[in-house]
Amino acid sequence: MAIREIISLPDKRLRLVSEPVKAITPDIRALADDMLETMYDAPGIGLAAIQVAVPLRLITMDLSKKEGEKEPRVFINPEILSSSEDLSVYEEGCLSIPEYYEEVERPAKVRVRFMDLDGKIHEEDAEELYATCIQHEIDHLNGVLFVDYLSKLKRDRVMKKFTKAAKLAAK
């Protein structure tokens, strides 16, 4: 296991559409392990493979609330099958957009299908934080960031801020 670098705005790779995982290989298992370690180190509750510069449809997540008790989950080729018409608002942040948080409105409930590391297909209903997080991470797999849900003014401000910071860091 290794901690990988998390890419951040304005890195254009964050806009790539990730490819499906074709087989669960030792490399995929190692990637999932590295992503979990990276996510915990950051610290965060979800991480998409593209955030560590790997354009594959793989997500790690841990929504456990208690310190020390981890509930790591791996989602391979996740997809949203249905969404509720009811909406909910959560304050979202992103490891690729550090220290920036904004309220985002998304469907309150979704039905998701994914494969686990054993190759077993699951279908689950997600609501509350789980629904928000799985939608946020699947968006990453499709090249969509949570700031895309904000007004043009807010989105332009955050893009400008991170572009400027990246230019300063490159000097």
VEXDO-359846 format. One record per residue (C-alpha): residue number from 1; residue in three letters; chain; x, y, z. Coordinates in steps of 0.02 Angstrom, whole numbers, padded with zeros to 5 digits. Layout:
REM VEXDO-359846
(node NUM,'ala','A',(X,Y,Z));
...
This chain:
REM VEXDO-359846
(node 1,'met','A',(00000,00000,00000));
(node 2,'ala','A',(00058,00174,-00041));
(node 3,'ile','A',(-00008,00350,-00027));
(node 4,'arg','A',(-00030,00423,-00200));
(node 5,'glu','A',(-00030,00605,-00252));
(node 6,'ile','A',(-00204,00678,-00269));
(node 7,'ile','A',(-00217,00788,-00423));
(node 8,'ser','A',(-00310,00952,-00401));
(node 9,'leu','A',(-00386,01093,-00499));
(node 10,'pro','A',(-00346,01153,-00630));
(node 11,'asp','A',(-00272,00984,-00684));
(node 12,'lys','A',(-00361,00940,-00847));
(node 13,'arg','A',(-00357,00753,-00807));
(node 14,'leu','A',(-00499,00785,-00684));
(node 15,'arg','A',(-00610,00812,-00837));
(node 16,'leu','A',(-00572,00642,-00915));
(node 17,'val','A',(-00709,00512,-00928));
(node 18,'ser','A',(-00643,00356,-00843));
(node 19,'glu','A',(-00638,00186,-00928));
(node 20,'pro','A',(-00727,00033,-00858));
(node 21,'val','A',(-00625,-00091,-00757));
(node 22,'lys','A',(-00617,-00247,-00868));
(node 23,'ala','A',(-00553,-00372,-00739));
(node 24,'ile','A',(-00509,-00376,-00556));
(node 25,'thr','A',(-00322,-00402,-00565));
(node 26,'pro','A',(-00187,-00387,-00432));
(node 27,'asp','A',(-00154,-00211,-00502));
(node 28,'ile','A',(-00337,-00162,-00473));
(node 29,'arg','A',(-00330,-00230,-00295));
(node 30,'ala','A',(-00168,-00134,-00264));
(node 31,'leu','A',(-00247,00024,-00336));
(node 32,'ala','A',(-00398,00005,-00219));
(node 33,'asp','A',(-00282,-00021,-00069));
(node 34,'asp','A',(-00178,00132,-00117));
(node 35,'met','A',(-00335,00236,-00142));
(node 36,'leu','A',(-00403,00189,00030));
(node 37,'glu','A',(-00237,00232,00112));
(node 38,'thr','A',(-00230,00397,00015));
(node 39,'met','A',(-00411,00438,00059));
(node 40,'tyr','A',(-00382,00407,00246));
(node 41,'asp','A',(-00221,00506,00244));
(node 42,'ala','A',(-00299,00658,00157));
(node 43,'pro','A',(-00420,00640,00256));
(node 44,'gly','A',(-00578,00614,00155));
(node 45,'ile','A',(-00732,00503,00143));
(node 46,'gly','A',(-00725,00462,-00043));
(node 47,'leu','A',(-00598,00454,-00183));
(node 48,'ala','A',(-00613,00416,-00368));
(node 49,'ala','A',(-00467,00336,-00461));
(node 50,'ile','A',(-00454,00485,-00578));
(node 51,'gln','A',(-00409,00591,-00427));
(node 52,'val','A',(-00247,00491,-00415));
(node 53,'ala','A',(-00224,00510,-00604));
(node 54,'val','A',(-00291,00336,-00649));
(node 55,'pro','A',(-00438,00351,-00772));
(node 56,'leu','A',(-00529,00193,-00716));
(node 57,'arg','A',(-00707,00176,-00648));
(node 58,'leu','A',(-00658,00136,-00469));
(node 59,'ile','A',(-00710,00225,-00309));
(node 60,'thr','A',(-00663,00203,-00127));
(node 61,'met','A',(-00771,00266,00015));
(node 62,'asp','A',(-00786,00260,00203));
(node 63,'leu','A',(-00933,00347,00287));
(node 64,'ser','A',(-00899,00276,00461));
(node 65,'lys','A',(-00925,00404,00596));
(node 66,'lys','A',(-00826,00331,00741));
(node 67,'glu','A',(-00641,00364,00763));
(node 68,'gly','A',(-00538,00209,00736));
(node 69,'glu','A',(-00681,00105,00666));
(node 70,'lys','A',(-00658,00098,00479));
(node 71,'glu','A',(-00785,00034,00354));
(node 72,'pro','A',(-00691,00040,00188));
(node 73,'arg','A',(-00792,00008,00031));
(node 74,'val','A',(-00737,-00014,-00149));
(node 75,'phe','A',(-00853,00018,-00296));
(node 76,'ile','A',(-00800,-00047,-00467));
(node 77,'asn','A',(-00892,00017,-00622));
(node 78,'pro','A',(-01027,00101,-00517));
(node 79,'glu','A',(-01181,00170,-00601));
(node 80,'ile','A',(-01337,00259,-00544));
(node 81,'leu','A',(-01490,00161,-00598));
(node 82,'ser','A',(-01622,00284,-00536));
(node 83,'ser','A',(-01637,00446,-00440));
(node 84,'ser','A',(-01775,00518,-00332));
(node 85,'glu','A',(-01865,00676,-00381));
(node 86,'asp','A',(-01842,00735,-00202));
(node 87,'leu','A',(-01684,00837,-00181));
(node 88,'ser','A',(-01569,00865,-00034));
(node 89,'val','A',(-01432,00991,-00001));
(node 90,'tyr','A',(-01265,00947,00077));
(node 91,'glu','A',(-01109,01050,00098));
(node 92,'glu','A',(-00982,00963,-00013));
(node 93,'gly','A',(-00795,00973,-00022));
(node 94,'cys','A',(-00671,00880,-00131));
(node 95,'leu','A',(-00494,00818,-00105));
(node 96,'ser','A',(-00454,00886,-00280));
(node 97,'ile','A',(-00520,01058,-00233));
(node 98,'pro','A',(-00441,01076,-00061));
(node 99,'glu','A',(-00517,01186,00074));
(node 100,'tyr','A',(-00665,01239,-00033));
(node 101,'tyr','A',(-00841,01194,00022));
(node 102,'glu','A',(-01009,01238,-00050));
(node 103,'glu','A',(-01188,01179,-00035));
(node 104,'val','A',(-01242,01068,-00180));
(node 105,'glu','A',(-01418,01007,-00220));
(node 106,'arg','A',(-01432,00828,-00282));
(node 107,'pro','A',(-01564,00690,-00285));
(node 108,'ala','A',(-01600,00637,-00105));
(node 109,'lys','A',(-01601,00452,-00149));
(node 110,'val','A',(-01519,00349,-00285));
(node 111,'arg','A',(-01511,00165,-00331));
(node 112,'val','A',(-01334,00113,-00374));
(node 113,'arg','A',(-01259,-00042,-00454));
(node 114,'phe','A',(-01076,-00088,-00436));
(node 115,'met','A',(-00954,-00232,-00425));
(node 116,'asp','A',(-00848,-00269,-00271));
(node 117,'leu','A',(-00669,-00333,-00267));
(node 118,'asp','A',(-00734,-00513,-00270));
(node 119,'gly','A',(-00823,-00480,-00435));
(node 120,'lys','A',(-00995,-00486,-00354));
(node 121,'ile','A',(-01127,-00366,-00423));
(node 122,'his','A',(-01225,-00266,-00294));
(node 123,'glu','A',(-01377,-00152,-00307));
(node 124,'glu','A',(-01410,-00035,-00162));
(node 125,'asp','A',(-01523,00109,-00118));
(node 126,'ala','A',(-01424,00258,-00054));
(node 127,'glu','A',(-01489,00407,00041));
(node 128,'glu','A',(-01423,00550,00146));
(node 129,'leu','A',(-01232,00564,00150));
(node 130,'tyr','A',(-01211,00398,00057));
(node 131,'ala','A',(-01319,00462,-00088));
(node 132,'thr','A',(-01223,00626,-00095));
(node 133,'cys','A',(-01053,00544,-00087));
(node 134,'ile','A',(-01087,00409,-00217));
(node 135,'gln','A',(-01157,00539,-00338));
(node 136,'his','A',(-01007,00653,-00307));
(node 137,'glu','A',(-00883,00512,-00340));
(node 138,'ile','A',(-00974,00443,-00494));
(node 139,'asp','A',(-00973,00621,-00561));
(node 140,'his','A',(-00782,00615,-00549));
(node 141,'leu','A',(-00784,00459,-00659));
(node 142,'asn','A',(-00879,00560,-00789));
(node 143,'gly','A',(-00765,00713,-00781));
(node 144,'val','A',(-00889,00815,-00678));
(node 145,'leu','A',(-00840,00913,-00522));
(node 146,'phe','A',(-00954,00973,-00383));
(node 147,'val','A',(-00915,01153,-00430));
(node 148,'asp','A',(-01005,01119,-00595));
(node 149,'tyr','A',(-01168,01126,-00495));
(node 150,'leu','A',(-01133,01302,-00433));
(node 151,'ser','A',(-01181,01465,-00515));
(node 152,'lys','A',(-01068,01522,-00656));
(node 153,'leu','A',(-01003,01664,-00547));
(node 154,'lys','A',(-00952,01548,-00403));
(node 155,'arg','A',(-00880,01419,-00522));
(node 156,'asp','A',(-00777,01550,-00615));
(node 157,'arg','A',(-00711,01618,-00449));
(node 158,'val','A',(-00653,01449,-00387));
(node 159,'met','A',(-00575,01403,-00556));
(node 160,'lys','A',(-00482,01568,-00559));
(node 161,'lys','A',(-00422,01545,-00379));
(node 162,'phe','A',(-00353,01370,-00411));
(node 163,'thr','A',(-00277,01415,-00580));
(node 164,'lys','A',(-00186,01561,-00498));
(node 165,'ala','A',(-00126,01451,-00354));
(node 166,'ala','A',(-00061,01320,-00477));
(node 167,'lys','A',(00036,01453,-00573));
(node 168,'leu','A',(00114,01517,-00412));
(node 169,'ala','A',(00160,01341,-00358));
(node 170,'ala','A',(00242,01307,-00527));
(node 171,'lys','A',(00361,01456,-00508));
